Amino acid sequence: MTPNSTWIMPGGVVDFLKSLRAERLTMLDRAVAALWLVSTGDHNATASPAELANMLEAAGYPAQNRSRLRKQLTSDKRTAKASGGAFRIRITARPSLDSSLSVYTRTREVPKSDSIIPQELLEGTRGYIETVGIQINASYDSGLYDCCAVMCRRLLETLIIEAYEAAGIEDQLKDADGNYRMFAALLSQVQSGTGISLSRNGLKGLKDFKRLGDLSAHNRRYNALRTDIDRVRDDIRVASEELLHLAGLR
């Protein structure tokens, strides 16, 4: 790609960038991730700051300052200047990016399961939502209960954002820089009742998995057990289904 050519948004890049919304990344990190994605098939592929900004904005991120993004890409050790004012991924940076980002672009073949989230509930929604559901069930079936808890929290975090975006009130979830807040703040906003409305069981599911996900992700002395997941599995099903309806995905 070059800034002077007729340019079409690469297939899948919007969904890919949306799948990164819940991650704690800078906008530069997201731009580099987009550049990595469009060059995975051709390591010589390039994109201009304007093209990368267009990708981010198409995925729902705030309007990007093209000049600032150009300066950041120029200084970043992961990217190098190419012809026509475009940038490419440095070959030395690709192994690290492959390792950290490829998980968002492929789904490992695993046995089908409805152990926590019925596959039917998420089918036909968004590719990245379906992938999280597969990981939730697979981690539970494999006895990886901390992983399951963290992925359940991630699913709920993603679905809250989807519901607010569908209602056109996503700014309620963002900080002063236009980035989505962490899950605790998202949950507080939902509980305030000023944006979307969930049932009592739906709210219970959010609160239960917020606590369980926090323990599994951040408490080094805590390891989730199967009974911990089983105790709240019905609530996450309720919360997920309600949020999917609010997001217009069911």
C-alpha positions as CSV (number, residue, x, y, z in Angstrom):
1,M,0.0,0.0,0.0
2,T,1.1,3.5,-0.6
3,P,-0.7,6.8,0.2
4,N,-1.1,7.6,-3.5
5,S,-2.7,4.3,-4.5
6,T,-6.3,3.4,-4.5
7,W,-6.6,1.8,-1.1
8,I,-9.2,-0.7,0.3
9,M,-9.4,-1.5,4.0
10,P,-7.7,-4.9,4.5
11,G,-10.1,-7.7,5.3
12,G,-10.4,-8.4,9.0
13,V,-8.4,-5.5,10.2
14,V,-11.4,-3.8,11.8
15,D,-12.4,-6.9,13.8
16,F,-8.8,-7.4,14.7
17,L,-8.5,-3.9,16.1
18,K,-11.8,-4.2,17.9
19,S,-10.5,-7.4,19.6
20,L,-7.7,-5.3,21.1
21,R,-10.0,-2.7,22.7
22,A,-10.0,-4.3,26.1
23,E,-6.2,-4.6,26.1
24,R,-4.1,-2.0,27.9
25,L,-2.3,-0.6,24.8
26,T,-1.4,2.9,23.6
27,M,-2.8,4.1,20.4
28,L,0.7,3.8,18.9
29,D,0.7,0.1,20.0
30,R,-2.6,-0.4,18.2
31,A,-1.3,1.3,15.0
32,V,1.8,-1.0,15.1
33,A,-0.5,-4.0,15.6
34,A,-2.5,-2.9,12.5
35,L,0.6,-2.5,10.5
36,W,1.7,-6.0,11.7
37,L,-1.6,-7.5,10.6
38,V,-1.6,-6.1,7.0
39,S,2.0,-7.3,6.5
40,T,1.6,-10.8,7.9
41,G,1.2,-12.2,4.4
42,D,3.8,-9.9,2.8
43,H,6.6,-8.7,5.1
44,N,7.4,-5.9,2.7
45,A,3.9,-4.5,2.9
46,T,3.6,-0.9,4.2
47,A,1.0,1.5,5.3
48,S,1.0,5.3,5.8
49,P,0.1,7.1,9.0
50,A,-3.1,8.2,7.4
51,E,-4.0,4.6,6.4
52,L,-3.3,3.4,9.9
53,A,-5.4,6.2,11.4
54,N,-8.2,5.3,9.1
55,M,-8.1,1.7,10.3
56,L,-8.2,2.7,13.9
57,E,-11.1,5.1,13.4
58,A,-13.0,2.5,11.4
59,A,-12.7,0.2,14.4
60,G,-14.2,2.8,16.6
61,Y,-11.2,4.4,18.2
62,P,-11.1,8.2,18.6
63,A,-10.0,10.5,15.7
64,Q,-6.2,10.2,15.2
65,N,-3.7,13.0,14.8
66,R,-1.8,12.0,11.7
67,S,1.2,14.2,12.2
68,R,1.7,12.9,15.8
69,L,1.3,9.3,14.6
70,R,3.9,9.9,12.0
71,K,6.4,11.2,14.6
72,Q,5.7,8.3,16.9
73,L,6.2,5.7,14.1
74,T,9.4,7.4,13.1
75,S,10.8,7.1,16.7
76,D,9.5,3.6,17.4
77,K,12.0,0.8,17.2
78,R,9.5,-1.6,15.8
79,T,8.9,0.3,12.6
80,A,11.0,1.7,9.8
81,K,10.3,4.3,7.1
82,A,9.4,3.1,3.6
83,S,8.9,4.9,0.3
84,G,6.1,7.3,-0.2
85,G,5.9,8.3,3.4
86,A,4.7,4.9,4.5
87,F,6.1,2.6,7.2
88,R,6.9,-1.1,7.6
89,I,7.6,-3.5,10.4
90,R,11.3,-4.0,11.1
91,I,12.3,-7.6,10.6
92,T,13.9,-7.6,14.1
93,A,10.6,-6.7,15.7
94,R,8.5,-9.3,13.9
95,P,9.2,-12.3,16.1
96,S,8.0,-10.5,19.2
97,L,4.9,-9.1,17.5
98,D,4.1,-12.5,16.0
99,S,4.2,-14.0,19.5
100,S,2.1,-11.3,21.2
101,L,-0.5,-10.6,18.5
102,S,-1.0,-13.9,16.6
103,V,-3.3,-15.1,19.3
104,Y,-5.9,-12.6,18.1
105,T,-5.9,-13.8,14.5
106,R,-6.3,-17.6,14.8
107,T,-8.4,-20.0,16.6
108,R,-6.8,-23.3,17.6
109,E,-8.9,-26.3,16.7
110,V,-10.3,-27.6,20.0
111,P,-13.2,-30.1,20.7
112,K,-16.6,-28.4,20.7
113,S,-18.0,-27.7,24.1
114,D,-20.8,-25.8,25.8
115,S,-19.4,-26.3,29.3
116,I,-19.7,-22.6,30.3
117,I,-20.9,-20.6,27.3
118,P,-23.1,-22.4,24.8
119,Q,-21.5,-22.0,21.4
120,E,-24.9,-21.3,19.9
121,L,-25.2,-18.2,22.0
122,L,-22.1,-16.6,20.4
123,E,-22.3,-17.9,16.9
124,G,-22.8,-15.2,14.3
125,T,-21.9,-12.4,16.6
126,R,-18.3,-11.2,16.1
127,G,-15.3,-13.4,15.3
128,Y,-13.3,-12.2,18.3
129,I,-16.3,-12.8,20.6
130,E,-16.7,-16.4,19.3
131,T,-13.0,-17.0,19.9
132,V,-13.2,-15.8,23.5
133,G,-16.1,-18.2,24.1
134,I,-14.1,-21.1,22.6
135,Q,-11.2,-20.3,24.9
136,I,-13.5,-20.1,28.0
137,N,-15.0,-23.5,27.4
138,A,-11.6,-25.1,26.4
139,S,-9.8,-23.7,29.5
140,Y,-12.6,-25.0,31.8
141,D,-12.6,-28.4,30.1
142,S,-8.8,-28.6,30.5
143,G,-8.9,-27.7,34.2
144,L,-7.3,-24.3,33.6
145,Y,-9.7,-22.5,35.9
146,D,-7.7,-19.2,36.4
147,C,-7.6,-18.9,32.6
148,C,-11.3,-19.6,32.4
149,A,-12.1,-16.9,35.0
150,V,-9.9,-14.3,33.3
151,M,-11.4,-15.0,29.9
152,C,-15.0,-14.8,31.3
153,R,-14.2,-11.4,32.7
154,R,-12.7,-10.4,29.3
155,L,-15.9,-11.6,27.5
156,L,-18.1,-9.5,29.8
157,E,-15.9,-6.5,29.4
158,T,-16.1,-6.8,25.6
159,L,-19.9,-7.3,25.7
160,I,-20.4,-4.2,27.9
161,I,-18.5,-2.1,25.3
162,E,-20.5,-3.7,22.5
163,A,-23.8,-2.8,24.2
164,Y,-22.8,0.8,24.9
165,E,-21.6,1.2,21.3
166,A,-24.8,-0.2,20.0
167,A,-26.7,2.4,22.1
168,G,-24.4,5.2,20.9
169,I,-23.3,6.0,24.4
170,E,-19.8,4.5,24.5
171,D,-18.3,7.8,25.6
172,Q,-19.7,7.0,29.1
173,L,-17.1,4.2,29.3
174,K,-14.1,6.3,28.1
175,D,-11.5,8.3,29.9
176,A,-10.3,11.8,29.0
177,D,-8.0,10.4,26.3
178,G,-10.9,8.5,24.6
179,N,-9.7,5.1,25.8
180,Y,-12.0,2.6,27.4
181,R,-11.7,2.3,31.1
182,M,-10.8,-0.8,33.1
183,F,-13.4,-3.4,34.0
184,A,-14.1,-2.0,37.4
185,A,-15.0,1.4,36.0
186,L,-17.1,-0.3,33.2
187,L,-19.0,-2.3,35.9
188,S,-19.6,0.9,38.0
189,Q,-21.1,2.6,34.9
190,V,-23.4,-0.3,34.3
191,Q,-24.5,-0.4,37.9
192,S,-25.3,3.3,37.9
193,G,-28.2,2.5,35.5
194,T,-27.6,5.6,33.4
195,G,-26.6,3.8,30.3
196,I,-28.0,0.2,29.9
197,S,-30.2,-1.8,32.1
198,L,-29.5,-5.4,33.2
199,S,-31.6,-7.7,35.4
200,R,-30.6,-8.4,38.9
201,N,-29.1,-11.8,37.9
202,G,-27.3,-10.1,35.0
203,L,-25.7,-7.6,37.3
204,K,-24.8,-10.4,39.8
205,G,-23.0,-12.3,37.0
206,L,-20.9,-9.2,36.2
207,K,-20.0,-8.6,39.8
208,D,-19.2,-12.3,40.5
209,F,-16.9,-12.7,37.6
210,K,-15.3,-9.3,38.1
211,R,-14.2,-10.5,41.6
212,L,-13.2,-14.0,40.4
213,G,-11.4,-12.6,37.4
214,D,-9.5,-10.1,39.5
215,L,-8.4,-12.8,41.9
216,S,-7.2,-15.1,39.2
217,A,-5.4,-12.3,37.3
218,H,-3.8,-10.3,40.1
219,N,-3.6,-12.4,43.4
220,R,-0.4,-14.4,43.2
221,R,-1.6,-16.6,46.1
222,Y,-5.0,-17.5,44.6
223,N,-5.8,-20.3,42.2
224,A,-9.4,-20.7,41.1
225,L,-11.0,-24.1,41.5
226,R,-13.6,-25.8,39.5
227,T,-16.1,-25.2,42.2
228,D,-15.4,-21.4,42.0
229,I,-16.4,-21.4,38.3
230,D,-19.4,-23.8,38.8
231,R,-20.8,-21.5,41.5
232,V,-21.3,-18.6,39.1
233,R,-21.5,-20.2,35.7
234,D,-25.3,-19.7,35.4
235,D,-24.9,-16.0,36.2
236,I,-22.3,-15.4,33.4
237,R,-24.6,-17.1,30.9
238,V,-27.4,-14.7,32.0
239,A,-25.2,-11.6,31.8
240,S,-23.7,-12.6,28.5
241,E,-27.1,-13.2,26.9
242,E,-28.5,-9.9,28.2
243,L,-25.5,-7.9,26.9
244,L,-25.7,-9.7,23.5
245,H,-29.3,-8.6,23.2
246,L,-28.5,-5.1,24.2
247,A,-25.7,-5.0,21.7
248,G,-28.0,-6.2,18.9
249,L,-26.0,-9.3,18.4
250,R,-28.8,-11.8,19.2
